[in-house]
Amino acid sequence: MTTELTTGVDGRPAATPPVDVPRLQRRTLLLLCLTQIIGGTGMTIGMTVGVLLAARLGGTAISGLVQSASVVGGALLAVPVSRIMRSGGRRPGLVAAYLVGAVGGVLIILAAVTGWVPLLFLGALLFGGGTTAGLQARYAAVDLAEPTRRGRHLSIAVWATTVGAVTAPNLAAPADRALAWTGVPVLAGPFVFSVLAFVLAAGVLVVFLRPDPLLTARRLAAPAPDAAPAVDTAGAAAPADRDDGLRGALRVVRDLPAARLGISAVAMGHLVMVGVMVMTPVRLGEWHSDAHLLRVVGLVLSLHIAGMFALAPVVGWLTDRVGRRAVILGGLGLLLAACAVAGTAGHDTVRISIGLTLLGLGWSGTMVAGSTLLSESVPVSVRPAVQGLSDLTMGLAGALAGALSGFVIQVAGYPVLNLLAAVAVVPLLALALRTALPRVRAGA
């Protein structure tokens, strides 16, 4: 049992009924996994047909831009969502993200009905709220976690998205057929189910995510009025909570080496993963006929997704067992290996499959260990703002990689794309090797 503290009328901490933190953490983690499955299914079922719908409404040339709009939307929404969490806790922030995603899904359906392409772009931008909610949920999983279990708990929330990522693509066609009788345009049916999934996930969080894990963590960490100034995990005075926006988050990350390493690992892992992954189907199309291309691409990307999510709990266990920096270094090593294998594979589909699997594993290492390190290295008072900055940086890095990778492929080819991705990893590798990380403490 842990006693939760609040402020009494005299300004001094007043004891409230005890909070069983381990029990509350287990309940929170189970609830987050459930909403990750629901929301992840809604997000993926829409993304499965999003490019096809965009191509039908506006042509092939804009289909990739619509997909990028969803990625950028998810990144930009991380900032206002983190602001909501800063003032109201995880519950209203996650609910707001899912509801924005639902509004985006409705606009996409209206765009399919009207054929209005600008409405499709706006809908895709807001639809990224589903991604924002899924990413922010991993941080909610560690608010009340024991220091020695933070990596595992965060990785479980990441792993839960595997269910949606694997099953949702197979549900797209049945969802489209199921609503054909209603007059919903072809390829818009899956977005109806996306909207329903987002609303259901938001409803579950509204009803059951109580007490809020972030607000509870803050109350438990609140010092007595006469206590010494807070000290972060590096042993330095915690940054003052003067600005909960981007400027304040940037100041905190600038002042804490561990936070810099965490946010850099997450962003770089995502940049390399997206840059190589999005152009791999194009590479496979160079020697596979149209009759077999989709089957081959599906198999290769399935192995890639399995590398990203299926072993996340193992990555989380290693993060707690051998340390955050060790797993980040391992993830960076796997990214370099992935680029070497895929970049030198030529027209060998098996080697490219191995490379994409290693790419997924490297992303998992940098994502889980980097997110865990970032969360525990900053004071709880500014944590949501810094986490929002991390997701913004990660999303923009992925969008940039996706936009530039096509140009690189056209000008220089797939091997050069992998070479450039590997070169981008080297500075972060040097940063990880020279950054001395603090020991994790229970009050972090």
SVG drawing of the C-alpha trace seen along z (x, -y; Angstrom):
<svg xmlns="http://www.w3.org/2000/svg" viewBox="-29 -30 61 46">
<polyline fill="none" stroke="black" stroke-width="0.4" points="0.0,0.0 1.1,-3.5 -0.4,-6.6 -1.6,-9.2 -1.0,-12.8 -3.2,-15.8 -3.0,-19.4 -5.1,-20.2 -6.7,-23.5 -3.7,-24.7 -1.4,-24.2 0.2,-21.1 0.0,-17.6 -3.0,-15.7 -3.3,-11.9 -6.1,-10.5 -7.2,-6.8 -4.3,-4.6 -3.7,-3.8 -2.6,-0.3 -0.2,-1.5 0.8,2.0 -2.9,3.0 -3.7,-0.4 -0.8,0.0 -1.9,3.5 -5.4,2.3 -4.2,-0.7 -1.9,1.4 -4.7,3.9 -7.0,1.0 -4.4,-0.6 -3.8,2.7 -7.5,3.1 -7.8,-0.4 -4.6,0.1 -6.1,3.1 -9.4,1.3 -7.8,-1.9 -5.0,-0.2 -7.5,1.9 -9.4,-1.3 -6.3,-3.1 -4.9,-0.2 -8.2,0.7 -8.4,-2.8 -4.8,-3.1 -5.1,0.2 -7.5,-1.4 -6.5,-5.1 -4.0,-5.2 -6.4,-3.4 -9.3,-5.8 -7.0,-8.8 -5.9,-7.4 -9.5,-6.9 -10.5,-10.4 -7.5,-12.4 -5.2,-10.2 -2.1,-8.2 0.1,-11.3 -1.7,-12.6 -2.2,-9.2 1.2,-9.3 0.6,-12.9 -2.7,-11.9 -0.8,-9.2 1.8,-11.7 -0.9,-14.1 -2.0,-11.5 1.5,-11.0 2.1,-14.8 -1.3,-15.2 -0.5,-12.6 2.8,-14.4 1.3,-17.9 -1.5,-16.7 1.0,-15.4 1.6,-19.0 -2.0,-20.0 -2.7,-16.5 0.3,-16.8 -0.9,-20.2 -4.2,-18.7 -2.4,-16.0 -0.3,-18.6 -3.4,-20.2 -5.9,-17.4 -4.0,-14.0 -3.8,-11.1 -7.5,-10.4 -8.7,-13.7 -5.6,-13.8 -6.1,-10.2 -9.9,-10.7 -9.3,-14.0 -6.8,-12.3 -9.2,-9.5 -12.2,-11.8 -10.1,-14.0 -9.3,-10.8 -13.0,-9.9 -13.8,-13.4 -11.1,-12.8 -12.7,-9.5 -16.0,-11.2 -14.5,-13.8 -12.8,-11.1 -16.2,-9.4 -17.8,-12.7 -14.9,-13.2 -15.6,-9.8 -19.3,-10.8 -18.7,-14.2 -15.4,-13.5 -13.9,-16.7 -10.2,-16.1 -9.4,-19.0 -11.8,-17.5 -9.9,-14.2 -6.6,-15.9 -8.2,-17.6 -9.8,-14.3 -6.4,-12.5 -4.7,-15.2 -7.2,-14.7 -7.3,-10.9 -3.7,-11.0 -5.2,-11.5 -5.5,-7.7 -1.8,-7.5 -1.3,-10.2 -3.4,-8.3 -1.6,-5.0 1.8,-6.6 0.9,-8.6 -0.6,-5.5 2.9,-4.0 3.8,-6.8 0.7,-6.4 1.9,-2.8 4.9,-3.9 3.5,-6.7 3.0,-4.4 5.4,-1.6 8.2,-0.5 11.6,-1.8 12.8,1.8 9.7,2.6 9.3,-0.6 10.7,0.9 8.5,4.0 5.3,2.1 6.0,-0.4 6.8,2.4 3.5,4.3 1.6,1.2 3.6,1.1 3.1,4.8 -0.7,4.6 -0.8,2.7 0.3,5.9 -3.2,7.3 -4.6,4.4 -1.7,4.3 -2.0,8.0 -5.8,8.5 -7.1,5.1 -5.8,5.4 -7.7,8.7 -10.9,6.9 -10.9,4.1 -12.6,6.0 -15.4,7.5 -15.9,4.1 -16.3,2.5 -18.8,5.2 -20.7,5.1 -21.7,1.5 -22.3,1.6 -26.1,1.9 -26.1,-1.5 -24.8,-3.4 -21.4,-4.1 -18.9,-4.5 -16.5,-1.8 -13.4,-1.9 -15.1,-4.2 -16.7,-1.4 -13.5,-0.6 -13.4,-4.2 -16.9,-3.8 -15.4,-1.0 -12.4,-3.2 -14.8,-5.9 -16.7,-3.4 -13.4,-1.9 -12.0,-5.4 -15.3,-6.3 -15.4,-3.0 -11.8,-3.4 -12.5,-6.9 -15.6,-5.7 -13.7,-3.0 -11.1,-5.4 -13.6,-8.0 -15.4,-5.3 -12.6,-3.2 -9.3,-5.1 -9.8,-6.3 -7.9,-7.4 -5.8,-9.0 -2.2,-7.5 -0.4,-10.7 -2.3,-12.8 -1.8,-10.0 1.9,-9.9 2.1,-13.6 0.4,-13.5 2.6,-10.7 5.7,-12.6 4.6,-15.9 7.2,-17.0 6.4,-18.5 6.4,-22.3 9.6,-22.3 11.3,-19.6 14.6,-20.2 14.4,-21.1 13.6,-18.2 16.6,-16.4 16.4,-14.6 17.9,-11.2 21.2,-12.8 21.7,-14.3 21.1,-17.9 18.4,-20.2 15.2,-19.5 14.4,-22.1 11.9,-24.7 8.3,-24.1 8.0,-27.6 6.7,-26.6 4.8,-23.5 4.9,-24.2 7.5,-23.4 9.9,-26.0 9.9,-24.6 10.2,-21.0 13.1,-22.0 14.8,-23.6 14.4,-20.5 15.8,-18.2 18.7,-20.6 19.7,-20.5 19.4,-16.7 21.8,-14.4 19.7,-11.3 16.6,-13.1 18.6,-14.1 19.6,-10.6 16.1,-9.2 14.4,-11.6 17.2,-11.2 16.9,-7.4 13.2,-7.5 13.4,-10.0 16.3,-8.4 15.0,-4.9 11.7,-6.1 13.5,-8.0 15.6,-5.1 12.8,-2.6 10.3,-4.7 12.9,-5.8 13.9,-2.2 10.5,-0.5 8.4,-2.7 10.6,-2.2 11.1,1.6 7.9,2.4 9.1,0.3 12.4,2.2 10.6,5.6 8.5,4.4 11.7,4.2 11.8,8.0 8.5,9.4 5.5,9.5 2.3,7.8 0.7,11.2 3.0,12.0 4.1,8.6 1.3,8.0 1.9,11.4 5.6,10.9 5.2,7.4 2.7,8.6 5.0,11.3 8.0,9.0 6.1,6.3 4.5,8.8 8.0,10.0 8.9,6.3 5.9,5.6 6.6,8.7 10.1,7.4 8.6,4.1 6.0,5.3 5.9,9.0 9.1,9.1 8.5,5.8 8.0,7.5 11.4,9.1 13.0,5.8 11.3,4.2 12.7,7.0 16.2,6.4 15.7,2.6 15.1,3.3 17.6,6.0 20.7,4.7 20.0,1.0 18.5,-1.7 21.7,-2.7 22.7,0.9 19.4,1.6 19.5,-1.7 23.0,-0.7 21.7,2.7 18.8,1.1 21.2,-1.1 23.4,1.8 20.4,3.7 19.5,0.7 23.0,0.6 22.9,4.4 19.4,4.0 20.8,1.3 23.8,3.5 21.7,6.6 18.9,4.9 21.2,2.5 23.5,5.3 20.7,7.8 20.4,7.1 17.4,9.0 17.4,11.5 14.0,11.4 15.1,13.6 17.9,11.2 15.6,8.2 13.1,10.0 15.9,10.5 16.9,6.9 13.4,5.6 13.0,7.9 16.2,6.6 14.9,3.1 11.8,3.7 13.8,5.1 16.1,2.1 13.1,-0.2 11.7,1.7 15.0,1.3 15.3,-2.4 11.5,-3.0 11.1,-1.0 14.5,-1.9 14.5,-5.5 10.9,-6.2 11.6,-4.6 14.8,-6.6 13.1,-9.9 10.1,-9.3 12.2,-8.6 14.9,-11.2 12.5,-14.3 10.5,-15.5 6.9,-14.3 5.7,-17.9 7.0,-18.5 6.8,-14.9 3.8,-15.3 5.3,-18.3 8.6,-16.5 6.8,-13.4 4.7,-15.4 7.9,-17.0 9.3,-13.5 6.3,-12.3 6.3,-15.5 10.0,-15.0 9.5,-11.3 6.5,-12.0 8.2,-14.8 11.3,-12.7 9.3,-9.9 7.4,-12.2 10.7,-13.7 12.2,-10.3 9.1,-9.2 9.2,-12.3 12.9,-12.2 13.2,-8.4 11.3,-8.4 13.6,-11.1 16.7,-9.2 15.4,-6.0 14.7,-7.8 18.1,-9.6 20.5,-7.0 18.7,-3.7 17.8,-1.5 21.4,-0.6 22.3,-4.3 19.1,-4.9 20.2,-2.3 23.7,-3.8 22.4,-7.2 20.1,-5.7 23.2,-4.0 25.2,-7.2 22.4,-9.0 22.7,-6.5 26.4,-7.2 26.1,-10.5 23.5,-9.0 25.8,-6.0 28.5,-8.4 26.1,-10.2 25.0,-7.0 28.5,-5.8 29.6,-9.0 26.5,-9.7 26.8,-8.6 23.3,-7.6 22.2,-7.9 21.1,-5.1 17.4,-4.7 15.8,-5.6 12.3,-4.9 11.5,-8.6 12.4,-9.3"/>
</svg>
